[in-house]
Amino acid sequence: MCKRFAPLVFVCIWSTGFIVARAIAPGTDPCLFLTARFGLTALILTVLTCVAGLPWPGMRLALGHLAVGGLYNGVYLAAGYQAVRLGLSPGLMALVGALQPPVTALLAAVIWGESFSLRRVAGMGAALAGVGLAVWPALHSGEATAMPAAALALAGAGVLAVTVGALLQKTGLRATDLRPAGALQHGGAALVTTVLALAWGERQVAVSMVVFSALAWSVAGLSLGGSMLLVWLLRQGQAARAASLLLLTPPLAAVWGWFFFGAQLNTAQIAGFALALGGIGLARADGAHTPTKQGEGDARRSKPAGEGSTG
C-alpha cells in the first residue's frame, strides 16, 4: 500500500512549491525567505553528514555542487518566487517549470548530440503553445491585476537556470552521497539568494505564523521530506511512476492556489494547461523510449525534474 501511494504523495508535496511563494508574498521578500530556507536545509544536511561519518567531496567536486545548487535551486526558485510576487499564479509558474525536462533534452541534443525525434519536437511545440495560451489572457487582460511581462521573463530565466543545472547534474557529481551533496548544493543556493537579496535591495521580513509555517514546510516538507521520498522511490523502483505523475504538478498547484487564495482560471487558461501537459507528456514519452547506454538511460529516465519543477 505504501509503495502504491508514495509517488502520488511525492507529487502532492512537490506541487506546493510555489504556493509557499504566494503565501509569503504580502510581507516577506522572496530571496530573504529562500536564504533562510536553503541555509537551514544545508545546516541539517551537514549535521546528518557528520553524524553518519560520510566523506565530503574534494575541492573540485565541492565547487561543482555549489555551482549546481546555485543554478538548480538558487536562481530557479528566486526567479520563480519573484514571478509569483509580480502576479504569475503558482499553477502557471509550475506549468512553465514543467517545461524543464524537454528543454533539457533539447539542449542535450544540441550540446552532446543526443537523439531528438520528431515526436519530441512536436511535444515541445505543443507545450510551448499551451504555455502561451495559458498566460496570454493574464498578459493582455488590461485589468489592474494583469500579469506583467517581467513575471513571464523571470519564469523563463528560472527554467533556463534549472535546465543548465540539470545538465550539470549528469556529470561526475552523481557519485557524491546525497547528504553531503545536498548540503553543498543548498549552501550554494543560499549564497546566490543572498547576493540577489542584496542586489534587489530586499529588507522586508514579516514575523508571522504564516511565514514561520511556510518556512517550516519548505525545509521539512519540500527540501527534506520531498527529496528523501524521491530517494526512497528511486531505491524502490517507483521513480518512473513518480515521473509520469509529475505531469499532475501544474494542475495540482492551480488547485492549491484556488483552495488557499481563491485563484481562478478561465477557459483559455484551462485549455492551455491541457495542451501544455499533453505536449510535455508526448516529449517525455519519447525520451522514455530513446535508446541509451545501459544504466545511463535508467538513471536519466528515473530522475524527475526534482524541485526545479515546482520549488
PATI-127069 format. One line per 8 residues: number of its first residue (from 1); for each residue x, y, z of N, C-alpha, C, O. Coordinates in pm, whole numbers. Example, Ala and Ser with C-alpha at 12.3 -4.5 7.8 and 13.67 -1.06 7.14 Angstrom:
% residues 2
1) 1319 -569 780 1230 -450 780 1320 -330 780 1424 -332 846 ~ 1285 -225 708 1367 -106 714 1290 3 787 1341 114 804
% end
This chain:
% residues 311
1) 83 -121 0 0 0 0 87 126 0 57 222 -70 ~ 194 123 80 284 239 88 351 264 -47 358 379 -92 ~ 399 157 -112 463 172 -241 365 224 -346 403 299 -436 ~ 239 185 -333 139 222 -433 109 371 -430 94 433 -535 ~ 100 429 -311 59 568 -298 175 666 -279 154 787 -284 ~ 296 615 -258 410 704 -234 436 801 -349 461 919 -323 ~ 430 758 -478 452 854 -586 351 968 -586 386 1083 -612 ~ 224 936 -556 122 1040 -553 146 1136 -437 126 1257 -451
9) 188 1083 -322 221 1168 -207 335 1263 -244 332 1381 -212 ~ 436 1208 -313 551 1289 -355 506 1405 -444 549 1518 -424 ~ 419 1378 -541 374 1482 -633 289 1586 -560 298 1705 -589 ~ 206 1541 -465 126 1636 -386 217 1731 -307 189 1850 -296 ~ 326 1677 -252 422 1762 -180 488 1859 -277 496 1979 -250 ~ 535 1807 -390 609 1889 -487 523 2002 -543 574 2109 -572 ~ 393 1978 -557 304 2077 -618 280 2198 -529 224 2297 -575 ~ 322 2192 -403 302 2305 -312 416 2406 -318 412 2507 -248
17) 517 2381 -401 637 2463 -401 609 2612 -417 656 2693 -337 ~ 533 2649 -521 510 2791 -546 388 2844 -472 361 2964 -477 ~ 314 2755 -404 211 2802 -312 277 2877 -196 224 2976 -146 ~ 393 2828 -154 469 2895 -49 506 3037 -93 498 3131 -14 ~ 547 3051 -219 583 3184 -270 464 3279 -262 480 3396 -226 ~ 347 3229 -295 226 3313 -288 192 3347 -143 146 3457 -114 ~ 214 3252 -52 177 3273 88 261 3383 154 209 3461 234 ~ 390 3389 120 478 3487 185 482 3620 113 537 3717 166
25) 426 3626 -8 440 3745 -93 395 3875 -28 461 3976 -51 ~ 287 3880 50 242 4010 100 342 4083 188 347 4206 185 ~ 423 4011 268 505 4082 364 651 4043 373 726 4103 449 ~ 694 3943 295 832 3895 305 897 3891 168 841 3836 73 ~ 1015 3949 159 1088 3946 32 1134 3803 2 1182 3734 92 ~ 1119 3759 -123 1140 3618 -157 1282 3567 -135 1300 3457 -83 ~ 1383 3645 -172 1520 3594 -161 1565 3583 -16 1643 3494 18 ~ 1517 3671 70 1547 3659 213 1486 3531 268 1550 3459 346
33) 1363 3502 229 1297 3379 272 1373 3257 221 1398 3163 297 ~ 1410 3259 94 1481 3145 36 1618 3126 99 1662 3012 116 ~ 1685 3234 134 1814 3222 202 1800 3149 334 1881 3063 367 ~ 1694 3183 410 1669 3113 536 1637 2966 511 1684 2879 584 ~ 1557 2939 409 1520 2800 377 1643 2718 338 1665 2609 391 ~ 1722 2770 246 1839 2694 199 1944 2682 308 2009 2577 321 ~ 1961 2787 386 2060 2782 493 2025 2678 599 2112 2603 643 ~ 1899 2674 640 1856 2575 739 1869 2433 684 1913 2342 754
41) 1831 2415 558 1841 2282 497 1987 2237 489 2019 2122 519 ~ 2076 2328 447 2219 2296 440 2273 2259 577 2354 2167 590 ~ 2230 2331 681 2276 2303 816 2233 2164 862 2312 2089 919 ~ 2106 2131 837 2054 2000 877 2128 1888 804 2166 1788 865 ~ 2148 1904 674 2216 1801 597 2364 1790 635 2422 1682 628 ~ 2424 1901 675 2562 1896 723 2571 1814 851 2662 1733 867 ~ 2477 1837 942 2473 1759 1066 2453 1611 1036 2521 1526 1094 ~ 2362 1579 946 2337 1440 910 2461 1376 847 2490 1259 870
49) 2533 1453 767 2656 1403 705 2762 1372 810 2828 1268 804 ~ 2778 1461 906 2878 1441 1011 2841 1325 1103 2926 1246 1141 ~ 2712 1316 1138 2667 1207 1225 2690 1072 1158 2731 976 1224 ~ 2664 1066 1028 2682 940 955 2828 913 921 2860 804 873 ~ 2917 1009 944 3058 990 914 3087 982 766 3181 913 725 ~ 3007 1050 684 3025 1044 539 3137 1137 493 3156 1244 552 ~ 3211 1098 391 3319 1184 342 3265 1300 259 3162 1286 192 ~ 3333 1412 265 3299 1526 182 3377 1516 50 3489 1465 49
57) 3320 1563 -59 3392 1555 -187 3512 1650 -188 3521 1741 -107 ~ 3603 1626 -282 3719 1713 -296 3680 1852 -343 3564 1878 -373 ~ 3778 1941 -348 3752 2081 -378 3682 2099 -513 3588 2178 -525 ~ 3728 2026 -614 3670 2043 -747 3524 2002 -749 3440 2076 -801 ~ 3492 1886 -693 3353 1842 -688 3270 1932 -598 3154 1960 -629 ~ 3327 1977 -488 3255 2065 -397 3215 2194 -467 3102 2241 -452 ~ 3305 2252 -544 3274 2373 -620 3166 2345 -724 3080 2429 -750 ~ 3172 2226 -783 3069 2188 -879 2931 2180 -814 2833 2227 -870
65) 2925 2120 -695 2797 2112 -623 2746 2251 -586 2626 2277 -596 ~ 2835 2339 -542 2794 2475 -508 2736 2547 -631 2634 2616 -621 ~ 2801 2529 -747 2753 2594 -869 2618 2537 -913 2528 2612 -949 ~ 2606 2405 -909 2480 2342 -949 2367 2385 -856 2257 2416 -902 ~ 2394 2386 -726 2292 2429 -632 2251 2573 -653 2134 2608 -639 ~ 2349 2657 -687 2318 2797 -714 2223 2814 -831 2136 2900 -829 ~ 2241 2731 -934 2153 2737 -1051 2023 2661 -1028 1914 2714 -1048 ~ 2037 2535 -985 1923 2443 -980 1821 2485 -876 1700 2470 -898
73) 1867 2536 -762 1776 2582 -658 1774 2734 -647 1667 2795 -646 ~ 1893 2795 -637 1900 2937 -609 1837 3025 -715 1739 3094 -688 ~ 1892 3024 -837 1842 3111 -942 1699 3073 -980 1614 3160 -997 ~ 1673 2942 -995 1540 2898 -1038 1431 2942 -941 1332 3001 -983 ~ 1449 2913 -812 1344 2947 -717 1338 3097 -689 1229 3150 -667 ~ 1451 3166 -691 1448 3311 -673 1369 3376 -786 1286 3463 -762 ~ 1395 3333 -909 1321 3386 -1024 1174 3348 -1016 1086 3429 -1044 ~ 1148 3222 -978 1009 3177 -969 931 3250 -861 816 3288 -882
81) 992 3269 -745 925 3340 -636 898 3486 -673 792 3540 -641 ~ 993 3548 -742 973 3686 -786 861 3693 -890 782 3787 -890 ~ 855 3592 -979 750 3590 -1080 613 3579 -1015 519 3647 -1056 ~ 601 3493 -914 475 3480 -841 441 3610 -769 325 3652 -765 ~ 542 3673 -714 518 3800 -644 469 3907 -740 392 3994 -701 ~ 515 3902 -866 474 4001 -965 339 3971 -1028 286 4053 -1103 ~ 281 3855 -999 147 3827 -1049 127 3694 -1117 13 3659 -1149 ~ 233 3618 -1142 217 3486 -1204 160 3391 -1101 213 3380 -990
89) 52 3322 -1136 -11 3231 -1041 80 3111 -1014 160 3074 -1101 ~ 68 3048 -895 150 2928 -868 130 2818 -971 225 2749 -1008 ~ 6 2801 -1019 -19 2698 -1118 51 2725 -1249 107 2634 -1310 ~ 49 2851 -1294 116 2886 -1419 268 2878 -1404 337 2837 -1498 ~ 321 2916 -1288 465 2903 -1266 505 2756 -1268 609 2722 -1324 ~ 425 2670 -1207 454 2527 -1211 446 2474 -1353 523 2386 -1391 ~ 354 2528 -1432 342 2486 -1572 465 2525 -1651 517 2444 -1728 ~ 513 2648 -1634 635 2690 -1702 753 2605 -1656 837 2565 -1737
97) 759 2576 -1525 867 2493 -1472 866 2352 -1527 970 2289 -1538 ~ 746 2302 -1562 735 2167 -1615 797 2153 -1753 813 2042 -1803 ~ 830 2266 -1817 898 2261 -1947 1044 2219 -1933 1108 2188 -2034 ~ 1098 2219 -1811 1240 2194 -1792 1290 2062 -1850 1393 2062 -1917 ~ 1221 1947 -1828 1275 1822 -1884 1287 1821 -2035 1393 1784 -2085 ~ 1183 1861 -2113 1204 1862 -2258 1304 1967 -2305 1374 1945 -2404 ~ 1312 2081 -2235 1414 2181 -2271 1553 2125 -2245 1646 2148 -2323 ~ 1569 2051 -2135 1696 1985 -2106 1733 1888 -2217 1848 1882 -2260
105) 1633 1811 -2262 1658 1716 -2371 1700 1788 -2498 1787 1740 -2571 ~ 1638 1903 -2525 1673 1981 -2644 1818 2027 -2638 1893 2014 -2735 ~ 1859 2082 -2522 1996 2128 -2508 2096 2012 -2512 2205 2025 -2566 ~ 2055 1899 -2453 2143 1781 -2458 2164 1735 -2602 2272 1689 -2638 ~ 2059 1748 -2683 2073 1710 -2824 2168 1805 -2897 2246 1762 -2981 ~ 2160 1934 -2862 2245 2033 -2928 2390 2021 -2881 2483 2027 -2962 ~ 2408 2004 -2749 2543 2005 -2691 2613 1871 -2707 2729 1864 -2747 ~ 2541 1762 -2674 2604 1630 -2670 2561 1538 -2785 2606 1424 -2793
113) 2474 1588 -2874 2433 1508 -2987 2339 1394 -2954 2331 1296 -3029 ~ 2267 1405 -2841 2170 1300 -2808 2055 1304 -2908 2024 1408 -2966 ~ 1991 1186 -2927 1882 1176 -3024 1766 1266 -2986 1734 1283 -2868 ~ 1701 1324 -3088 1590 1416 -3064 1491 1396 -3177 1510 1449 -3287 ~ 1385 1320 -3152 1295 1276 -3257 1188 1379 -3291 1173 1480 -3222 ~ 1115 1351 -3398 1005 1437 -3440 897 1442 -3333 833 1545 -3314 ~ 875 1330 -3263 774 1328 -3157 809 1426 -3046 722 1496 -2995 ~ 936 1431 -3010 977 1523 -2904 965 1668 -2950 926 1755 -2872
121) 999 1694 -3075 984 1829 -3129 837 1870 -3125 804 1982 -3086 ~ 748 1778 -3167 604 1808 -3166 555 1832 -3024 475 1923 -2999 ~ 603 1751 -2930 563 1768 -2791 608 1901 -2736 532 1970 -2667 ~ 733 1940 -2766 785 2068 -2721 703 2183 -2780 670 2279 -2710 ~ 670 2173 -2909 592 2278 -2972 454 2292 -2909 407 2403 -2884 ~ 390 2179 -2883 258 2182 -2820 266 2239 -2680 178 2315 -2638 ~ 370 2201 -2606 386 2251 -2469 406 2403 -2467 345 2473 -2386 ~ 491 2452 -2556 515 2597 -2561 388 2672 -2603 359 2779 -2551
129) 313 2613 -2699 187 2676 -2740 88 2678 -2625 15 2776 -2607 ~ 85 2570 -2547 -5 2565 -2432 30 2667 -2326 -59 2731 -2269 ~ 159 2683 -2299 202 2785 -2203 163 2924 -2253 115 3007 -2176 ~ 185 2949 -2381 146 3078 -2437 -3 3104 -2424 -45 3214 -2390 ~ -84 3002 -2451 -229 3015 -2438 -269 3039 -2293 -363 3114 -2266 ~ -198 2974 -2200 -233 2988 -2059 -200 3127 -2005 -274 3179 -1921 ~ -91 3186 -2051 -50 3315 -1996 -103 3434 -2076 -101 3547 -2026 ~ -151 3412 -2198 -196 3523 -2282 -307 3607 -2220 -299 3730 -2223
137) -412 3544 -2163 -518 3628 -2103 -466 3718 -1992 -509 3832 -1979 ~ -373 3666 -1910 -320 3746 -1799 -232 3859 -1849 -224 3965 -1786 ~ -165 3837 -1961 -77 3941 -2015 -154 4053 -2083 -106 4166 -2090 ~ -273 4023 -2132 -346 4120 -2214 -487 4147 -2164 -574 4189 -2241 ~ -510 4124 -2036 -645 4145 -1982 -678 4293 -1966 -795 4331 -1967 ~ -574 4378 -1951 -599 4519 -1932 -647 4555 -1793 -678 4671 -1767 ~ -654 4457 -1702 -700 4483 -1567 -582 4522 -1479 -466 4506 -1516 ~ -616 4574 -1361 -510 4616 -1268 -428 4499 -1219 -312 4514 -1181
145) -490 4380 -1222 -421 4261 -1173 -352 4186 -1286 -302 4076 -1265 ~ -348 4245 -1405 -285 4176 -1518 -139 4145 -1486 -71 4224 -1420 ~ -95 4030 -1534 41 3987 -1505 140 4064 -1592 124 4065 -1714 ~ 241 4128 -1535 340 4198 -1616 428 4099 -1692 449 3986 -1648 ~ 478 4144 -1807 564 4057 -1887 690 4020 -1811 749 3915 -1838 ~ 733 4104 -1716 852 4074 -1637 838 3943 -1561 937 3871 -1542 ~ 716 3911 -1517 695 3787 -1444 722 3667 -1532 786 3570 -1489 ~ 674 3673 -1657 699 3563 -1750 846 3555 -1787 900 3445 -1803
153) 914 3670 -1800 1057 3670 -1831 1136 3607 -1718 1229 3531 -1743 ~ 1100 3637 -1594 1167 3575 -1480 1144 3424 -1478 1236 3347 -1451 ~ 1021 3383 -1507 992 3239 -1509 1076 3169 -1614 1130 3061 -1590 ~ 1088 3231 -1733 1171 3172 -1837 1318 3165 -1799 1385 3066 -1828 ~ 1368 3270 -1733 1508 3271 -1687 1530 3161 -1584 1635 3096 -1583 ~ 1432 3141 -1497 1443 3035 -1398 1450 2898 -1460 1529 2813 -1417 ~ 1367 2874 -1562 1368 2745 -1631 1502 2722 -1700 1554 2611 -1700 ~ 1559 2828 -1759 1690 2815 -1824 1796 2778 -1721 1882 2694 -1747
161) 1790 2841 -1602 1888 2812 -1497 1877 2668 -1448 1977 2600 -1433 ~ 1753 2623 -1423 1736 2487 -1373 1772 2384 -1480 1812 2273 -1448 ~ 1756 2421 -1607 1793 2331 -1716 1944 2312 -1721 1993 2200 -1734 ~ 2019 2423 -1711 2165 2413 -1709 2210 2333 -1587 2301 2251 -1596 ~ 2145 2357 -1472 2177 2280 -1352 2151 2132 -1370 2229 2049 -1322 ~ 2042 2098 -1438 2010 1958 -1462 2114 1891 -1551 2150 1776 -1529 ~ 2163 1964 -1651 2267 1909 -1738 2395 1884 -1659 2463 1783 -1679 ~ 2428 1977 -1569 2549 1960 -1488 2533 1845 -1388 2632 1783 -1349
169) 2408 1818 -1346 2386 1707 -1252 2423 1573 -1314 2448 1477 -1242 ~ 2426 1566 -1447 2455 1440 -1515 2605 1411 -1523 2646 1310 -1580 ~ 2686 1500 -1467 2830 1480 -1471 2874 1395 -1352 2793 1323 -1294 ~ 3003 1404 -1316 3056 1324 -1207 3001 1358 -1071 3034 1290 -974 ~ 2918 1460 -1059 2860 1499 -932 2771 1390 -873 2748 1386 -753 ~ 2720 1301 -958 2628 1196 -912 2695 1097 -819 2626 1023 -748 ~ 2828 1093 -816 2898 995 -733 2894 1032 -585 2921 947 -500 ~ 2862 1156 -552 2861 1202 -413 2733 1158 -344 2624 1166 -402
177) 2744 1112 -219 2625 1078 -142 2531 1197 -135 2575 1312 -133 ~ 2400 1170 -131 2301 1276 -137 2307 1373 -19 2268 1489 -33 ~ 2354 1327 96 2356 1417 213 2464 1524 201 2431 1643 213 ~ 2590 1490 179 2688 1598 158 2662 1676 30 2684 1797 26 ~ 2613 1607 -75 2581 1678 -199 2469 1779 -175 2475 1892 -223 ~ 2367 1736 -101 2256 1826 -72 2299 1943 14 2254 2056 -7 ~ 2386 1917 113 2435 2025 198 2508 2130 115 2486 2250 132 ~ 2596 2085 25 2673 2178 -58 2583 2252 -157 2598 2372 -176
185) 2490 2180 -219 2405 2243 -319 2310 2344 -256 2285 2450 -313 ~ 2257 2312 -138 2171 2410 -71 2255 2528 -20 2207 2641 -15 ~ 2379 2501 19 2468 2610 56 2495 2703 -60 2495 2825 -44 ~ 2519 2646 -179 2537 2727 -299 2413 2809 -332 2423 2924 -374 ~ 2296 2747 -314 2171 2820 -339 2155 2936 -242 2111 3044 -281 ~ 2192 2914 -115 2183 3022 -14 2275 3139 -51 2238 3255 -33 ~ 2395 3109 -102 2487 3215 -145 2426 3298 -257 2435 3421 -256 ~ 2363 3230 -355 2303 3300 -468 2188 3389 -423 2180 3505 -462
193) 2099 3335 -340 1985 3416 -296 2027 3531 -205 1962 3635 -201 ~ 2137 3512 -132 2189 3623 -51 2237 3737 -141 2207 3853 -115 ~ 2311 3703 -246 2358 3804 -341 2241 3873 -409 2242 3995 -424 ~ 2141 3796 -451 2025 3854 -518 1944 3943 -424 1891 4046 -464 ~ 1934 3901 -298 1863 3984 -200 1931 4120 -184 1864 4222 -174 ~ 2064 4121 -182 2139 4245 -173 2124 4328 -301 2107 4450 -296 ~ 2131 4260 -415 2121 4330 -543 1983 4393 -562 1972 4502 -618 ~ 1879 4324 -516 1742 4373 -531 1698 4460 -414 1583 4505 -409
201) 1786 4484 -319 1754 4571 -207 1646 4517 -116 1564 4593 -64 ~ 1644 4386 -96 1541 4326 -12 1570 4350 136 1683 4332 182 ~ 1468 4390 209 1483 4416 353 1363 4367 434 1371 4355 557 ~ 1252 4340 367 1126 4316 436 1109 4169 476 1114 4080 391 ~ 1089 4146 603 1058 4012 655 945 4025 755 960 4089 859 ~ 833 3964 725 718 3969 815 732 3858 920 752 3742 886 ~ 721 3896 1045 725 3798 1153 581 3756 1181 507 3826 1251 ~ 542 3644 1126 404 3598 1140 400 3446 1140 497 3381 1100
209) 289 3391 1184 273 3246 1185 272 3191 1044 320 3079 1021 ~ 218 3267 949 214 3221 810 356 3203 756 385 3101 693 ~ 444 3300 781 581 3293 731 658 3180 799 730 3105 733 ~ 643 3167 931 712 3059 1002 661 2922 956 740 2828 940 ~ 531 2911 934 474 2783 886 525 2752 745 558 2638 714 ~ 530 2856 661 579 2836 525 726 2794 525 766 2708 447 ~ 806 2854 615 948 2819 624 964 2675 674 1046 2600 621 ~ 887 2639 776 896 2503 830 858 2401 724 923 2297 710
217) 751 2430 648 709 2336 543 814 2331 431 841 2224 376 ~ 871 2445 396 970 2448 288 1091 2364 322 1144 2292 237 ~ 1137 2372 448 1256 2297 489 1221 2149 510 1284 2060 451 ~ 1120 2123 594 1087 1985 630 1011 1913 519 1040 1798 488 ~ 913 1982 459 829 1916 359 893 1910 222 900 1802 163 ~ 939 2025 171 990 2031 34 1137 1990 24 1170 1897 -51 ~ 1224 2058 99 1368 2034 81 1413 1900 139 1499 1834 81 ~ 1356 1859 252 1398 1734 315 1298 1621 288 1337 1515 239
225) 1170 1643 319 1071 1538 302 1054 1494 158 1059 1374 128 ~ 1035 1592 66 1018 1558 -74 1142 1492 -132 1132 1395 -208 ~ 1258 1546 -97 1383 1491 -151 1408 1349 -99 1448 1261 -176 ~ 1384 1326 31 1405 1193 87 1306 1093 29 1341 977 5 ~ 1183 1137 6 1084 1048 -55 1124 1013 -198 1103 900 -243 ~ 1181 1110 -268 1229 1082 -403 1340 976 -401 1340 885 -484 ~ 1432 988 -306 1539 888 -293 1479 751 -264 1521 651 -323 ~ 1381 745 -175 1316 618 -143 1248 558 -266 1255 437 -289
233) 1183 643 -346 1117 596 -468 1219 539 -566 1195 436 -630 ~ 1334 606 -578 1439 556 -666 1485 417 -624 1505 329 -708 ~ 1502 398 -493 1550 269 -443 1445 160 -450 1478 41 -455 ~ 1316 200 -451 1207 104 -460 1165 76 -603 1075 -4 -628 ~ 1229 143 -698 1194 123 -838 1065 190 -879 1003 149 -977 ~ 1022 293 -805 897 361 -834 918 497 -902 823 573 -917 ~ 1039 526 -944 1069 658 -997 996 685 -1129 954 798 -1155 ~ 980 582 -1213 912 602 -1341 768 647 -1320 717 734 -1391
241) 703 586 -1222 565 624 -1193 559 767 -1139 469 843 -1175 ~ 654 802 -1053 657 937 -999 681 1038 -1110 620 1146 -1111 ~ 768 1005 -1205 797 1096 -1315 673 1121 -1400 650 1234 -1443 ~ 594 1016 -1425 472 1034 -1503 369 1116 -1425 298 1198 -1484 ~ 362 1096 -1294 268 1172 -1213 308 1318 -1198 226 1401 -1160 ~ 435 1351 -1227 477 1490 -1219 400 1578 -1316 397 1701 -1301 ~ 336 1517 -1418 252 1594 -1508 131 1651 -1435 68 1745 -1484 ~ 99 1595 -1318 -12 1647 -1239 28 1769 -1155 -59 1833 -1096
249) 158 1801 -1150 203 1909 -1063 141 2045 -1098 90 2111 -1008 ~ 141 2089 -1226 80 2221 -1255 -68 2229 -1220 -108 2325 -1153 ~ -153 2132 -1262 -294 2145 -1222 -314 2133 -1071 -402 2198 -1016 ~ -232 2051 -1004 -243 2043 -858 -206 2176 -794 -270 2220 -699 ~ -101 2241 -847 -64 2373 -795 -177 2473 -817 -202 2557 -731 ~ -245 2463 -932 -360 2550 -956 -472 2522 -857 -539 2615 -812 ~ -493 2395 -824 -596 2359 -725 -560 2416 -588 -645 2472 -519 ~ -431 2400 -549 -388 2458 -421 -409 2610 -421 -451 2667 -321
257) -379 2674 -534 -398 2819 -543 -544 2858 -529 -576 2958 -465 ~ -632 2778 -588 -776 2804 -572 -820 2781 -428 -899 2858 -374 ~ -769 2674 -365 -812 2639 -230 -766 2742 -128 -844 2783 -42 ~ -639 2784 -137 -584 2874 -35 -608 3022 -66 -626 3102 25 ~ -609 3059 -196 -612 3201 -231 -729 3241 -319 -743 3358 -353 ~ -814 3145 -357 -927 3177 -442 -889 3213 -584 -965 3280 -653 ~ -771 3169 -630 -727 3199 -766 -818 3130 -868 -858 3016 -848 ~ -850 3201 -975 -940 3149 -1077 -867 3131 -1210 -773 3205 -1241
265) -910 3034 -1288 -859 3011 -1422 -975 3018 -1521 -1080 2957 -1498 ~ -956 3092 -1632 -1062 3097 -1732 -1048 2981 -1830 -957 2900 -1820 ~ -1141 2974 -1925 -1145 2861 -2019 -1018 2852 -2103 -966 2743 -2125 ~ -968 2967 -2149 -846 2967 -2232 -727 2914 -2152 -645 2840 -2205 ~ -717 2953 -2026 -604 2907 -1944 -614 2757 -1916 -512 2688 -1916 ~ -735 2708 -1892 -753 2564 -1871 -714 2487 -1996 -649 2383 -1989 ~ -755 2540 -2113 -718 2476 -2240 -567 2479 -2259 -508 2383 -2309 ~ -503 2590 -2218 -358 2599 -2227 -290 2497 -2137 -190 2436 -2177
273) -342 2478 -2016 -290 2375 -1926 -295 2239 -1995 -196 2166 -1998 ~ -412 2205 -2050 -430 2073 -2112 -335 2053 -2229 -274 1947 -2243 ~ -322 2156 -2314 -233 2146 -2431 -88 2133 -2387 -13 2051 -2442 ~ -47 2214 -2289 92 2208 -2242 124 2075 -2176 230 2017 -2201 ~ 33 2025 -2093 57 1897 -2027 63 1783 -2128 144 1691 -2115 ~ -25 1789 -2230 -20 1687 -2335 111 1691 -2411 169 1586 -2441 ~ 159 1813 -2442 287 1825 -2512 404 1777 -2429 493 1709 -2480 ~ 404 1812 -2300 511 1765 -2211 509 1614 -2200 613 1548 -2203
281) 388 1558 -2188 376 1412 -2181 428 1345 -2307 493 1241 -2299 ~ 398 1403 -2425 446 1348 -2551 598 1353 -2559 662 1257 -2601 ~ 657 1466 -2518 802 1480 -2521 870 1384 -2425 973 1325 -2458 ~ 813 1367 -2306 873 1277 -2206 857 1132 -2248 947 1050 -2226 ~ 742 1098 -2309 721 960 -2352 824 920 -2455 871 806 -2457 ~ 859 1015 -2543 963 988 -2642 1097 964 -2575 1171 874 -2613 ~ 1127 1046 -2473 1254 1030 -2402 1264 898 -2332 1373 843 -2317 ~ 1147 843 -2286 1148 717 -2213 1182 600 -2302 1218 493 -2252
289) 1170 618 -2437 1197 507 -2528 1319 530 -2613 1346 454 -2706 ~ 1395 637 -2581 1517 664 -2657 1628 569 -2615 1661 564 -2497 ~ 1687 494 -2708 1794 401 -2670 1912 476 -2613 1957 577 -2670 ~ 1963 428 -2502 2082 486 -2439 2168 375 -2388 2132 257 -2394 ~ 2285 413 -2337 2372 314 -2278 2307 253 -2156 2234 321 -2083 ~ 2333 125 -2132 2275 57 -2018 2316 126 -1888 2433 161 -1868 ~ 2217 146 -1800 2244 214 -1674 2225 363 -1686 2155 424 -1605 ~ 2287 425 -1789 2275 569 -1807 2132 606 -1842 2079 705 -1792
297) 2068 525 -1928 1930 552 -1966 1837 537 -1848 1746 618 -1832 ~ 1859 435 -1765 1773 417 -1649 1785 534 -1554 1685 580 -1499 ~ 1908 583 -1535 1928 696 -1444 1859 821 -1498 1799 897 -1422 ~ 1868 842 -1632 1808 961 -1689 1658 956 -1681 1594 1056 -1651 ~ 1598 837 -1709 1453 827 -1705 1401 835 -1564 1291 885 -1541 ~ 1479 785 -1468 1428 776 -1332 1436 907 -1256 1379 919 -1148 ~ 1505 1006 -1310 1523 1132 -1239 1423 1235 -1287 1444 1296 -1392 ~ 1313 1256 -1212 1222 1362 -1249 1282 1498 -1227 1398 1511 -1187
305) 1203 1599 -1253 1258 1734 -1253 1295 1782 -1114 1349 1892 -1100 ~ 1268 1703 -1015 1306 1744 -880 1237 1872 -841 1129 1902 -893 ~ 1296 1950 -748 1233 2074 -703 1251 2181 -811 1185 2285 -802 ~ 1332 2162 -909 1336 2257 -1011 1211 2272 -1083 1198 2370 -1157 ~ 1100 2170 -1069 981 2183 -1137 884 2269 -1073 809 2342 -1137 ~ 885 2259 -920 785 2335 -855 833 2406 -736 756 2480 -674 ~ 959 2389 -700 1019 2456 -592 972 2439 -462 1026 2498 -369
% end
